Amino acid sequence: MRPQALIGLVLVVLGVFILVRGMSYSDRDEVLRVGDVKASVESKKAVPAWAGGVAIVAGIALIVSGIKRRA
C-alpha cells in the first residue's frame, strides 16, 4: 500500500472516531503570576464534529489519489 493511501486511511479512521465518540484535548491557561507564584487553569475543549467530516473527506481524497497513481 502506498504511503499516501495509508495516510488517507488513518485520516478516515480518525474522522469516524471523532464523529462517533468525540474527542477532546486539554488546554492550560496561566491566570495569575506574581513573582515565583503561578496560578493556572486547565480546561477540556472538544474537537468540533466538522473536523471529523473534513478528516474523512481529506482521507478519501488521499486514498483515491493514491490508488489512481498506482494504476
N, CA, C and O atoms as a printed pandas DataFrame, in Angstrom:
     atom_number atom_name residue_name chain_id  residue_number  x_coord  y_coord  z_coord
0              1         N          MET        A               1    0.851   -1.177    0.000
1              2        CA          MET        A               1    0.000    0.000    0.000
2              3         C          MET        A               1    0.898    1.243    0.000
3              4         O          MET        A               1    1.902    1.313    0.710
4              5         N          ARG        A               2    0.509    2.196   -0.804
5              6        CA          ARG        A               2    1.290    3.425   -0.926
6              7         C          ARG        A               2    1.138    4.272    0.334
7              8         O          ARG        A               2    0.091    4.246    0.981
8              9         N          PRO        A               3    2.177    5.017    0.680
9             10        CA          PRO        A               3    2.109    5.845    1.890
10            11         C          PRO        A               3    0.957    6.853    1.861
11            12         O          PRO        A               3    0.348    7.136    2.892
12            13         N          GLN        A               4    0.668    7.385    0.691
13            14        CA          GLN        A               4   -0.410    8.370    0.571
14            15         C          GLN        A               4   -1.761    7.729    0.917
15            16         O          GLN        A               4   -2.572    8.330    1.621
16            17         N          ALA        A               5   -1.996    6.523    0.427
17            18        CA          ALA        A               5   -3.246    5.825    0.736
18            19         C          ALA        A               5   -3.301    5.432    2.204
19            20         O          ALA        A               5   -4.374    5.440    2.807
20            21         N          LEU        A               6   -2.163    5.089    2.781
21            22        CA          LEU        A               6   -2.124    4.724    4.197
22            23         C          LEU        A               6   -2.463    5.924    5.080
23            24         O          LEU        A               6   -3.212    5.790    6.048
24            25         N          ILE        A               7   -1.921    7.083    4.753
25            26        CA          ILE        A               7   -2.244    8.312    5.498
26            27         C          ILE        A               7   -3.732    8.632    5.346
27            28         O          ILE        A               7   -4.380    9.064    6.299
28            29         N          GLY        A               8   -4.266    8.418    4.147
29            30        CA          GLY        A               8   -5.690    8.635    3.920
30            31         C          GLY        A               8   -6.544    7.723    4.777
31            32         O          GLY        A               8   -7.563    8.151    5.318
32            33         N          LEU        A               9   -6.134    6.464    4.907
33            34        CA          LEU        A               9   -6.873    5.511    5.733
34            35         C          LEU        A               9   -6.855    5.935    7.202
35            36         O          LEU        A               9   -7.868    5.835    7.893
36            37         N          VAL        A              10   -5.708    6.405    7.671
37            38        CA          VAL        A              10   -5.601    6.881    9.061
38            39         C          VAL        A              10   -6.521    8.087    9.274
39            40         O          VAL        A              10   -7.184    8.181   10.307
40            41         N          LEU        A              11   -6.569    9.003    8.314
41            42        CA          LEU        A              11   -7.455   10.165    8.430
42            43         C          LEU        A              11   -8.919    9.766    8.463
43            44         O          LEU        A              11   -9.700   10.337    9.224
44            45         N          VAL        A              12   -9.300    8.790    7.647
45            46        CA          VAL        A              12  -10.692    8.334    7.640
46            47         C          VAL        A              12  -11.056    7.720    8.987
47            48         O          VAL        A              12  -12.118    8.012    9.537
48            49         N          VAL        A              13  -10.180    6.872    9.519
49            50        CA          VAL        A              13  -10.446    6.243   10.823
50            51         C          VAL        A              13  -10.539    7.301   11.922
51            52         O          VAL        A              13  -11.425    7.235   12.774
52            53         N          LEU        A              14   -9.637    8.267   11.906
53            54        CA          LEU        A              14   -9.667    9.338   12.901
54            55         C          LEU        A              14  -10.940   10.175   12.768
55            56         O          LEU        A              14  -11.540   10.548   13.776
56            57         N          GLY        A              15  -11.353   10.471   11.546
57            58        CA          GLY        A              15  -12.577   11.242   11.323
58            59         C          GLY        A              15  -13.818   10.523   11.819
59            60         O          GLY        A              15  -14.699   11.135   12.423
60            61         N          VAL        A              16  -13.885    9.222   11.562
61            62        CA          VAL        A              16  -15.032    8.438   12.040
62            63         C          VAL        A              16  -15.039    8.408   13.564
63            64         O          VAL        A              16  -16.097    8.518   14.184
64            65         N          PHE        A              17  -13.866    8.261   14.164
65            66        CA          PHE        A              17  -13.778    8.255   15.623
66            67         C          PHE        A              17  -14.280    9.571   16.207
67            68         O          PHE        A              17  -15.005    9.576   17.202
68            69         N          ILE        A              18  -13.894   10.685   15.590
69            70        CA          ILE        A              18  -14.335   11.992   16.079
70            71         C          ILE        A              18  -15.850   12.133   15.946
71            72         O          ILE        A              18  -16.502   12.656   16.849
72            73         N          LEU        A              19  -16.411   11.676   14.838
73            74        CA          LEU        A              19  -17.850   11.807   14.646
74            75         C          LEU        A              19  -18.649   10.901   15.581
75            76         O          LEU        A              19  -19.708   11.297   16.068
76            77         N          VAL        A              20  -18.155    9.698   15.835
77            78        CA          VAL        A              20  -18.903    8.731   16.638
78            79         C          VAL        A              20  -18.718    8.965   18.133
79            80         O          VAL        A              20  -19.702    9.077   18.864
80            81         N          ARG        A              21  -17.482    9.039   18.595
81            82        CA          ARG        A              21  -17.213    9.147   20.028
82            83         C          ARG        A              21  -16.907   10.545   20.492
83            84         O          ARG        A              21  -17.103   10.866   21.664
84            85         N          GLY        A              22  -16.436   11.371   19.609
85            86        CA          GLY        A              22  -16.000   12.696   20.019
86            87         C          GLY        A              22  -14.581   12.646   20.559
87            88         O          GLY        A              22  -14.098   11.588   20.963
88            89         N          MET        A              23  -13.931   13.768   20.565
89            90        CA          MET        A              23  -12.553   13.835   21.034
90            91         C          MET        A              23  -12.365   15.171   21.736
91            92         O          MET        A              23  -12.957   16.177   21.343
92            93         N          SER        A              24  -11.551   15.178   22.761
93            94        CA          SER        A              24  -11.284   16.425   23.468
94            95         C          SER        A              24   -9.801   16.531   23.759
95            96         O          SER        A              24   -9.066   15.544   23.716
96            97         N          TYR        A              25   -9.380   17.740   24.052
97            98        CA          TYR        A              25   -7.993   17.990   24.409
98            99         C          TYR        A              25   -7.956   18.966   25.573
99           100         O          TYR        A              25   -8.900   19.724   25.796
100          101         N          SER        A              26   -6.856   18.938   26.310
101          102        CA          SER        A              26   -6.704   19.817   27.472
102          103         C          SER        A              26   -5.940   21.067   27.073
103          104         O          SER        A              26   -5.013   21.029   26.264
104          105         N          ASP        A              27   -6.357   22.168   27.661
105          106        CA          ASP        A              27   -5.706   23.446   27.410
106          107         C          ASP        A              27   -5.407   24.089   28.757
107          108         O          ASP        A              27   -6.291   24.202   29.607
108          109         N          ARG        A              28   -4.176   24.505   28.948
109          110        CA          ARG        A              28   -3.778   25.100   30.227
110          111         C          ARG        A              28   -3.501   26.587   30.005
111          112         O          ARG        A              28   -2.682   26.958   29.164
112          113         N          ASP        A              29   -4.187   27.419   30.761
113          114        CA          ASP        A              29   -4.011   28.869   30.677
114          115         C          ASP        A              29   -3.461   29.387   32.002
115          116         O          ASP        A              29   -3.921   28.999   33.077
116          117         N          GLU        A              30   -2.475   30.265   31.905
117          118        CA          GLU        A              30   -1.924   30.888   33.101
118          119         C          GLU        A              30   -2.800   32.082   33.460
119          120         O          GLU        A              30   -2.935   33.026   32.681
120          121         N          VAL        A              31   -3.389   32.028   34.642
121          122        CA          VAL        A              31   -4.336   33.053   35.069
122          123         C          VAL        A              31   -3.647   34.160   35.846
123          124         O          VAL        A              31   -3.928   35.340   35.638
124          125         N          LEU        A              32   -2.752   33.784   36.734
125          126        CA          LEU        A              32   -2.133   34.764   37.622
126          127         C          LEU        A              32   -0.665   34.416   37.810
127          128         O          LEU        A              32   -0.300   33.253   37.984
128          129         N          ARG        A              33    0.167   35.452   37.773
129          130        CA          ARG        A              33    1.597   35.240   38.018
130          131         C          ARG        A              33    2.115   36.405   38.840
131          132         O          ARG        A              33    2.136   37.549   38.386
132          133         N          VAL        A              34    2.529   36.094   40.050
133          134        CA          VAL        A              34    3.085   37.106   40.947
134          135         C          VAL        A              34    4.416   36.565   41.444
135          136         O          VAL        A              34    4.453   35.656   42.274
136          137         N          GLY        A              35    5.498   37.117   40.941
137          138        CA          GLY        A              35    6.825   36.638   41.334
138          139         C          GLY        A              35    7.019   35.194   40.914
139          140         O          GLY        A              35    6.907   34.856   39.736
140          141         N          ASP        A              36    7.313   34.340   41.898
141          142        CA          ASP        A              36    7.502   32.922   41.621
142          143         C          ASP        A              36    6.201   32.129   41.707
143          144         O          ASP        A              36    6.189   30.940   41.389
144          145         N          VAL        A              37    5.131   32.748   42.121
145          146        CA          VAL        A              37    3.854   32.061   42.295
146          147         C          VAL        A              37    3.057   32.142   40.989
147          148         O          VAL        A              37    2.861   33.217   40.423
148          149         N          LYS        A              38    2.608   30.979   40.534
149          150        CA          LYS        A              38    1.811   30.919   39.307
150          151         C          LYS        A              38    0.509   30.202   39.595
151          152         O          LYS        A              38    0.477   29.230   40.350
152          153         N          ALA        A              39   -0.558   30.681   38.995
153          154        CA          ALA        A              39   -1.854   30.019   39.074
154          155         C          ALA        A              39   -2.323   29.766   37.643
155          156         O          ALA        A              39   -2.327   30.667   36.803
156          157         N          SER        A              40   -2.712   28.536   37.390
157          158        CA          SER        A              40   -3.170   28.215   36.044
158          159         C          SER        A              40   -4.466   27.413   36.110
159          160         O          SER        A              40   -4.790   26.788   37.120
160          161         N          VAL        A              41   -5.182   27.453   35.014
161          162        CA          VAL        A              41   -6.452   26.750   34.901
162          163         C          VAL        A              41   -6.353   25.782   33.732
163          164         O          VAL        A              41   -5.918   26.154   32.642
164          165         N          GLU        A              42   -6.758   24.546   33.963
165          166        CA          GLU        A              42   -6.766   23.552   32.901
166          167         C          GLU        A              42   -8.214   23.292   32.493
167          168         O          GLU        A              42   -9.056   22.970   33.330
168          169         N          SER        A              43   -8.491   23.436   31.203
169          170        CA          SER        A              43   -9.855   23.217   30.723
170          171         C          SER        A              43   -9.832   22.220   29.574
171          172         O          SER        A              43   -8.873   22.157   28.805
172          173         N          LYS        A              44  -10.895   21.449   29.472
173          174        CA          LYS        A              44  -11.028   20.488   28.375
174          175         C          LYS        A              44  -11.878   21.112   27.286
175          176         O          LYS        A              44  -12.936   21.682   27.549
176          177         N          LYS        A              45  -11.401   20.993   26.074
177          178        CA          LYS        A              45  -12.134   21.529   24.933
178          179         C          LYS        A              45  -12.408   20.393   23.969
179          180         O          LYS        A              45  -11.567   19.516   23.774
180          181         N          ALA        A              46  -13.589   20.412   23.366
181          182        CA          ALA        A              46  -13.986   19.357   22.437
182          183         C          ALA        A              46  -13.554   19.703   21.013
183          184         O          ALA        A              46  -13.588   20.862   20.599
184          185         N          VAL        A              47  -13.152   18.681   20.285
185          186        CA          VAL        A              47  -12.854   18.851   18.865
186          187         C          VAL        A              47  -14.196   18.916   18.145
187          188         O          VAL        A              47  -15.031   18.035   18.345
188          189         N          PRO        A              48  -14.432   19.932   17.311
189          190        CA          PRO        A              48  -15.723   20.059   16.652
190          191         C          PRO        A              48  -15.990   18.913   15.674
191          192         O          PRO        A              48  -15.064   18.349   15.091
192          193         N          ALA        A              49  -17.263   18.585   15.510
193          194        CA          ALA        A              49  -17.653   17.473   14.636
194          195         C          ALA        A              49  -17.276   17.742   13.185
195          196         O          ALA        A              49  -16.990   16.805   12.439
196          197         N          TRP        A              50  -17.271   19.007   12.776
197          198        CA          TRP        A              50  -16.932   19.296   11.380
198          199         C          TRP        A              50  -15.489   18.910   11.080
199          200         O          TRP        A              50  -15.157   18.622    9.930
200          201         N          ALA        A              51  -14.623   18.900   12.094
201          202        CA          ALA        A              51  -13.231   18.487   11.875
202          203         C          ALA        A              51  -13.167   17.005   11.510
203          204         O          ALA        A              51  -12.327   16.595   10.710
204          205         N          GLY        A              52  -14.054   16.206   12.097
205          206        CA          GLY        A              52  -14.128   14.792   11.726
206          207         C          GLY        A              52  -14.574   14.619   10.287
207          208         O          GLY        A              52  -14.044   13.776    9.564
208          209         N          GLY        A              53  -15.547   15.418    9.871
209          210        CA          GLY        A              53  -16.010   15.355    8.483
210          211         C          GLY        A              53  -14.922   15.766    7.507
211          212         O          GLY        A              53  -14.767   15.154    6.450
212          213         N          VAL        A              54  -14.169   16.799    7.858
213          214        CA          VAL        A              54  -13.066   17.253    7.000
214          215         C          VAL        A              54  -11.991   16.170    6.909
215          216         O          VAL        A              54  -11.425   15.945    5.839
216          217         N          ALA        A              55  -11.710   15.504    8.024
217          218        CA          ALA        A              55  -10.704   14.438    8.022
218          219         C          ALA        A              55  -11.143   13.276    7.139
219          220         O          ALA        A              55  -10.327   12.688    6.430
220          221         N          ILE        A              56  -12.437   12.943    7.181
221          222        CA          ILE        A              56  -12.949   11.850    6.346
222          223         C          ILE        A              56  -12.830   12.209    4.868
223          224         O          ILE        A              56  -12.366   11.394    4.070
224          225         N          VAL        A              57  -13.240   13.412    4.499
225          226        CA          VAL        A              57  -13.175   13.834    3.096
226          227         C          VAL        A              57  -11.727   13.883    2.613
227          228         O          VAL        A              57  -11.427   13.426    1.510
228          229         N          ALA        A              58  -10.833   14.431    3.426
229          230        CA          ALA        A              58   -9.423   14.501    3.041
230          231         C          ALA        A              58   -8.822   13.096    2.931
231          232         O          ALA        A              58   -8.020   12.827    2.036
232          233         N          GLY        A              59   -9.207   12.217    3.832
233          234        CA          GLY        A              59   -8.706   10.843    3.785
234          235         C          GLY        A              59   -9.167   10.112    2.540
235          236         O          GLY        A              59   -8.386    9.402    1.906
236          237         N          ILE        A              60  -10.431   10.283    2.186
237          238        CA          ILE        A              60  -10.945    9.646    0.969
238          239         C          ILE        A              60  -10.226   10.197   -0.259
239          240         O          ILE        A              60   -9.894    9.444   -1.174
240          241         N          ALA        A              61   -9.987   11.496   -0.281
241          242        CA          ALA        A              61   -9.270   12.097   -1.416
242          243         C          ALA        A              61   -7.857   11.530   -1.525
243          244         O          ALA        A              61   -7.389   11.247   -2.628
244          245         N          LEU        A              62   -7.171   11.362   -0.391
245          246        CA          LEU        A              62   -5.822   10.797   -0.429
246          247         C          LEU        A              62   -5.833    9.342   -0.871
247          248         O          LEU        A              62   -4.953    8.917   -1.620
248          249         N          ILE        A              63   -6.819    8.573   -0.418
249          250        CA          ILE        A              63   -6.911    7.161   -0.818
250          251         C          ILE        A              63   -7.144    7.066   -2.324
251          252         O          ILE        A              63   -6.486    6.281   -3.007
252          253         N          VAL        A              64   -8.075    7.860   -2.840
253          254        CA          VAL        A              64   -8.392    7.803   -4.263
254          255         C          VAL        A              64   -7.184    8.236   -5.103
255          256         O          VAL        A              64   -6.863    7.594   -6.103
256          257         N          SER        A              65   -6.520    9.316   -4.700
257          258        CA          SER        A              65   -5.372    9.775   -5.477
258          259         C          SER        A              65   -4.201    8.792   -5.366
259          260         O          SER        A              65   -3.435    8.635   -6.316
260          261         N          GLY        A              66   -4.061    8.133   -4.218
261          262        CA          GLY        A              66   -3.005    7.130   -4.059
262          263         C          GLY        A              66   -3.250    5.894   -4.907
263          264         O          GLY        A              66   -2.307    5.300   -5.430
264          265         N          ILE        A              67   -4.509    5.505   -5.046
265          266        CA          ILE        A              67   -4.846    4.347   -5.873
266          267         C          ILE        A              67   -4.711    4.691   -7.355
267          268         O          ILE        A              67   -4.237    3.870   -8.140
268          269         N          LYS        A              68   -5.121    5.893   -7.740
269          270        CA          LYS        A              68   -5.015    6.298   -9.143
270          271         C          LYS        A              68   -3.571    6.403   -9.594
271          272         O          LYS        A              68   -3.272    6.101  -10.749
272          273         N          ARG        A              69   -2.673    6.819   -8.726
273          274        CA          ARG        A              69   -1.261    6.911   -9.079
274          275         C          ARG        A              69   -0.676    5.540   -9.381
275          276         O          ARG        A              69    0.183    5.387  -10.250
276          277         N          ARG        A              70   -1.158    4.558   -8.650
277          278        CA          ARG        A              70   -0.632    3.202   -8.795
278          279         C          ARG        A              70   -1.057    2.581  -10.115
279          280         O          ARG        A              70   -0.296    1.822  -10.716
280          281         N          ALA        A              71   -2.259    2.892  -10.570
281          282        CA          ALA        A              71   -2.793    2.280  -11.797
282          283         C          ALA        A              71   -2.239    2.876  -13.049
283          284         O          ALA        A              71   -2.603    2.455  -14.147
